[in-house]
Structures are given as C-alpha cells and as structure tokens.
Amino acid sequence: MNEYRRNEDKDRELILRHGIGFQQVVEAVNDGMLIADLEQPLRQRYPNQRLMIVAIAGYAVDVPYVEDGDIRFLKTLVPNRKHTARYLRK
C-alpha cells in the first residue's frame, strides 16, 4: 500500500479554490475510485511525474504526483471536464 504525502499549504489553497483537498483524493483512491494511473502527458516538462485520474463526487479529478518507492507526493489536483466526459459519462 502506498503512503501519500502533500504540502499542507497547497492543500488549503486547493480546498479554497476547488472545494476538494488531498485527503478526499486519498480516501477516493482507497475506496476504489481510481480511474487511471498514467504517464504524465507533459513528460518533457514534468519528467518525474505520473498522473492519477480519480472519481470524486461524480467528477474526474487529475492528480499529478511524484513516486519515490512506496511514497507518492501529491503535487496538485485539477477537476477535468474532458476526463469526466471520457471516463464517467458513457
């Protein structure tokens, strides 16, 4: 099982901006709501990152992270309407 870490200041900022925090992401992943775990599409810009797509409250949320052994450091989260349409509205 992976351990998830995050920047607490970033977490507070995301909760204010999107109404979703890293704790909700971790809970969703643990509850089986991980839709996909992909290579970062912008590999040239973010070579060490991967991208989780997680379903939260019926919406797809992109969560870039850096993996170091069993530790995943969550970088940010972005609700993504295109991924919602692609993965959740079939």
TAFEN-V956956 format. One record per residue. RES is the residue in one small letter. PSI is psi in whole degrees, -180 to 180 (* if undefined). Layout:
RES;PSI + RES;PSI
//
This chain:
m;139 + n;149 + e;136 + y;133 + r;160 + r;165 + n;121 + e;-36 + d;-43 + k;-39 + d;-47 + r;-41 + e;-43 + l;-38 + i;-42 + l;-41 + r;-46 + h;-12 + g;12 + i;138 + g;176 + f;-32 + q;-38 + q;-37 + v;-49 + v;-44 + e;-42 + a;-43 + v;-46 + n;-26 + d;8 + g;20 + m;14 + l;119 + i;-45 + a;154 + d;106 + l;164 + e;146 + q;123 + p;-29 + l;58 + r;-35 + q;-39 + r;-35 + y;72 + p;-24 + n;5 + q;154 + r;174 + l;120 + m;141 + i;120 + v;137 + a;121 + i;119 + a;42 + g;13 + y;142 + a;131 + v;125 + d;131 + v;96 + p;144 + y;161 + v;132 + e;133 + d;95 + g;-124 + d;6 + i;128 + r;118 + f;113 + l;126 + k;-48 + t;-177 + l;146 + v;113 + p;135 + n;109 + r;-33 + k;-41 + h;-31 + t;-47 + a;-40 + r;-45 + y;-26 + l;-17 + r;69 + k;*
//
